[in-house]
Amino acid sequence: MRNGFRWRQAVVALAVVAGVAGCQDGDSGTKAAGASATAQPGARTQSPEEAAQAVRAAYTKAAAAKSARVEMRLNVADDRAPGGSTFSGVQAWGPSAADLKVYDSSYLAEIPGAPVETRVRSVGGATYVDLGTGLSAQTGGKRWLKVEAASADGDELTLQLTGGLAAVNMDLPKELGLLASSPALRHVGTGTRDLEGPRGYEGELPGGRLMQVWIGADGYPVKTVVHTETPGGGPRTSLTTTYSGFGAKAAPRTPPAGDTIAFPDLLKRVVRG
């Protein structure tokens, strides 16, 4: 029974790995607590109007590009499934799609037989995780796990662990548009510990999320950080994304249906087993 429950938690945690690749609204949460960027001494602080203008310009450029190369680090603070994963590859938002490598993942490390590194594809409104061949006994021989938002319905633990995923599934232009309209938007100077030169801005998004963005001299976003807390003691997430190669093509293919297992079906198999 204990082993079965561990498996159930591990498979739900795998949904966290899948969830970052999608692009859905992040509209749940309470006020997010996150470290603010700090203005450099002597730097001129832009007015709120200037800050909004700069973020709107970045929105326009990102929306026109429709995609970019990304490296994302997701950290989740939660009593049930804390951990983190790193993703790299191409993410698109016009329309939504992604083809990402997953590595340095505590969630994969917790699942017996799971690969150390894997791939995640987001296409057609669903997200697919390549489980490799080490989990064939639990998946009925299927290689790809399919995760959809509806997968969280009807199961309290699953809902708690996957219901907050929308908070980290970022449509970059949409979030920049929301940030530009934030009454709390402010300029926080130039540069960070790892980025010298880009202009930094931060503000609250709907749902109480805190977003920070650094914009390069060419007007494109260089880096974003989104902090989110879900209500009722749910997951607290921090998603840090660096961007390059705007306009890079993301063309992930949907895995064969015969080689795919849906997330609810996998949960049922684990519980029965």
Secondary structure, 3 states (H helix, E strand, C coil): CHHHHHHHHHHHHHHHHHHCCCCCCCCCCECCCCCCCCCCCCCCCCCHHHHHHHHHHHHHHHHHHCEEEEEEEEEEECCCCCEEEEEEEEEEECCEEEEEEEECCHHHHCCCCCCCCEEEEEECCEEEEECCCCCHHHHCCCCEEEECHHHHCCCHHHHHHHHHHHHHCCCHHHHHHHHHCCCCCEEEEECCCCCCCCEEEEEEECCCEEEEEEECCCCCEEEEEEEEECCCCCCEEEEEEEEECCCCCCCCCCCCHHHEEEHHHHHHHHHHC
